[in-house]
Amino acid sequence: MQFHLCSQLYEGKNFAGCIPDCKYHYNYLDHTHSSGDLALETLTLSGGGEGPILKLPEFAFGCGHDNSGSLNQTGAVGIIGLGRGKLSLPSQLKPYIGSKFSTCFVNRFLAVKRTSPLFFGDMAVPSGPDVQYTPMLPTSTSFYYLHLDGISVADTYTTVNKAGHSSLFEISDVSSTVESLASDYVRTILDSGSTLTALVPGVYHSVIQAFQKHAPNYPQVDMRQHGLDLCFDVTDVEYPKIPNLIFHLTSATWSLPQENTVLILRDEDGRGVLMCVALYQSKIDVNVIGNIHQQDFQILYDEDNSSIGFARVKCHTL
């Protein structure tokens, strides 16, 4: 049994590994690392309130003894695996309640006092007239891919394709971590575990230039040492504004409000207020849409129907 679980954990692509006595090591896109023992236990889930209780015998999980990255920085006690791998929580729940689940991250300003809901089964489907759906692309990895046609900032549109950004594919050091790109477009991962959205270099620079073009004439501040290339000093601005960011997907348009587009920070002296565009340059040849851009959107992952749905909601009210 242990060897079988280890072989399921090992996805290849230099992301995970296991040795015969079921010691595992696992690396995430944001460089978080966990290693320890792969174990089995009975997992008990409540349906909420008077809802039913589901017991999963021999639920596989990692008992981490050596953890780094976001596990240490945030004080989190663990990571819930929500990917498409065989040992993720959705995959192990699938025989009991099907493949659907949805995330809904509360606004980060409320996150210190509110938790973010996670839904499985039929409860996971967003309701209302504003739900949009885009195809979930096939893959042999554990990631959720979608098709991103382009990105708009105000009236500036940046296409996301290889022909327009051929220099993107000079990156080779970690290209084995994702499957090869077969279409004319750069592939895009929707990732609940990454904080900031990462765009491949050509797309990234075009989008940053669009923000520089359309943003108000606020003084710019150099925060590149912190990984943020475009920051403005808004200390004396009561209500700072910046154009919305729009992702153009297959059959869907995902328009992000300002609170999902920027980070509001204190400057290094702690006296000034900075507004920074919540993007960075990807180090691999895919785009990654992170969880800041997902806040206050209920996002449905429906693997059986190869579909990703989303709707804007106040996640703390669900």
N, C-alpha and C positions, 0 to 999 in steps of 0.2 A: 504493500500500500504506500509506504513512504517513498519508494523509488518512483512509483507511478505519479505521485503528487509532485515530486521534484521535476520529472520530465514535463509535467504540465506547466510548472512555474517557469521553466526555462523556455523563453520565447525566441531565443537567438538574438540577432541584431545587437549584441553586446550590452543588452539591458538587464539581463538577470542570469543567475546561475545557481547551481545547487551541487553539492558533493554528496556522496552516497549515504552519509549518516544524517542527511537532511538538514545540514547547515545551509542557510540561504544567504545570498547578498543581492540587493536590488537598488538600482539607481534610477532616479526620476529626472525629467527634463530640466527641472530647476536646480539640479545638482544635489537635491536631498538624497541621502543614502541611508539604508537600513540593512543590518545583517543580524542574524540570530538563528533560531530554530523554527522550522516549519512544523506546526502542531495541528492536532485535531481536537475539537470540542463540540458539544451540543450548543448551538446558538438559538436563543429564544427571542422572538420579536413580538412586540405588541402592536395591535392595529390602531392604538390610540383611543383613549377614553374607554368605552365598553367594547371596543373592537376585539376581534379574535386574536388568539396567540398562535404563532407559528413556531414550531420547533424544527430545527435543521440538525439532524444527527451527523456526526463526522464532518462538521464545518471546518474547512482548512483555513488557517491564518498563520501569520508570522509573529513569533514572539521575539521582538527586537531587543538585542543586547547592546548593539553599537549603532547609534542613530546620530545623524548630523543634518545640517541644513535647516529647513523649515521646522523639522521636528524639535530642534533645540531652540530656535529663534522665537517661536510663537508659544512655547509652553504646551503644545499639543501632546496628547498622550498616545496618539497613533494616527495612521492614515487609512481611510477607507478606500480600497481599490475599486474604482468604478469603470475601469476599462473593459475591453472586449476579450481579455485573457480568460482562460478556463477557470482560474481560481479567484477571479474578482467577485465582489458581492453580488452584482446583478447576474453573473453567470451561474453562481451557485444557487441563487433564488429562482432562476428561470424554470426549473422543473415544477415548482410549486405555484408560482404566480405569473409566469410569463416573462417576456423580455422587456417590458416597458418600465422605465423609471425617469424621474425628472428631478432636477436640482432647482433651487431658487435661493440665490445668495442675497441676504439682506444688505441694504446700503451700509457701507463700511463705517459710517458715522453712528450707526445703530448697533454695530456688531459687538460692541463691548457689553451690551445688555440684552441683546436678542440673539437667538439661535436661528440658523438657516434651515428650513424644512427640506426633507428629502422624501420623495414619494415613490412607491412601487406599485406595479399592477395597474388596474383601471384608474386608481386615484391619481396616477401620474399625468394623465392627459389634461392639458390646460383647457379652460373653457372660455367662452366669450367670442365676440365677432372679430377680434383682432389677432387671432392665432394664425401664424404663417408656418408653412412647412417647406423644407428643402431636402433633397435626397441625401441620405447617408451613403457615402461612397464605399465600395467594397475594398477590403484590405486584408492582408495576412498578419498585420500587426495588431496590437491592442488599442490603437488610437481610433478616434472618431474623426473621419475626414469628411469635409463638405467642399462644395465647389464655389469658390469666391471669384466672381467675374471681375470685380473692380471695387475701388474705394473712392468715395466722394468726400471732399471738404469744401463746403459752400458750392461754388459752381465749377470747381476743379476736379476732374475725374481722372483717376489713375487706373489703367488696366493692369491686371495681374496675369501676365503671360510670359512665356519664355522668350518669344521673339522680341518683345519690347525690353527685356531685361536679361540679355544673354550672359552678362557678366555675373549674374547671380550664381551660376553653376560652376564657378571656379572653386567654390568651397568643397573640400573633399575630406577633411579630417574626421568628421563624424557622419558623413553621408550614409554610412552603413547602418545607422540607427533607424532609418526610415526606408520604406521600399522605394524603388526607383520611380521616377516621374514619367508616366507613359503618355500623358496628354500634352496639349499645347500650353497648359496653364500650370503655374506653381500650385502645389497641393497645400491645403490648409487644414490644420488640426483644430478642433474645438476641445479645449483642455480645461477642466475644472480645477486642476492642480497647479497651473501656472498663474502667477499673479498678474504681471503685465503682458500685454499683447506684443508679440515679436513679428516683425515683417522682414522679409528678405531684402537685401541691401538696396536694389534698384527701386523697389516699391516703397521701402521705408523713406528713402531720401526724397522721393516725389511727394509723399504725403506730408513729411515735415516741411518741405518748401511750400506746400499749399497752406499749411497752418501759418507759416511766416507771412505769406502773402495776404491772407484774409483776416488774421487776428488784429485787434486794435493795436495802436502804436504804444504798447506798454514797453518799458525798458526790459531788455533781455538780461538774464543772469546765467553765468556759466556754472552748470551743475553736472558737467560731463563726468567728473570724478565719481559721481554717484549713479552713473548709468542713465542719466536723463539729459537728452541733447537739446531740448527746447523748453526753457523755463522763463517766466516773466515775473517781474517785481510788481505785485498788485497791492502793496502795503497800504497805499492811499486810495485804493479803489473800493468803493463800498460794495458794488455788485459787478465783479469782473465777468466779462463775457468772452467766449471763444466759439468759433463755428462748430456745429455738430459734425460728428463722424458718421458716415453711412457705409455699411457693407452691402454690396450688391451681390446677392446669392442667386443660385438657380431657383426660379419661381418665388423668390422672396426678397424683400428689402428690409435690412436691419438698421434702423436709425437709432443712434445712441444719444441720449441726452448729455448735457455738459458734465453732470456729476459722474458719468461713466467714462468721460473722455479725458479728464484732467485729474491731477493730484494737487491738493492744496497743502503746502508744507511751510514750515518755518525755515528761514535762512540759517546759515551757520552760526550767526550771532544770537539767534533766537528772538530777534526783534522784528524782522521783516517777514512779510507773507509772500510766498511764491506760488505761482500756478504753473504746473508742469504738464506737458502732454504725456499721457500714460502709454507710451510706446517705446520700444527699443529695437535695435537691429538684431535680427535673428542670426545665430551662429550655425544654423543648419539650413538646408535648402528647402525648407517649408515655412509657411506662416503658422503662427500659433496664436489663437484668440484666447486670451487669459480671462481670469474670473473677475477682474475689475470691470471689464466691458460686459460681463454677464450679470452684474448686480441689478436686482429688481426686474429680472426677466425669469419667468418660469421656462425652463428648457427641457423638452422631452426628447429622450433617446429611445427610439423604437426600432430595435435591431431586426425583429421579424419582418417588419414592413419597410426596412431600409430607409427610415425617415427620421429627420430631426425637426421638431416643432418648437416654436417660441412665442411668447406673448409677454407684453410688459404688464407687470403687476407690482403691488407693494408686498414684497415677500414676507415682511414681518406680520402681515395680517392673515396669512394662510395658516 
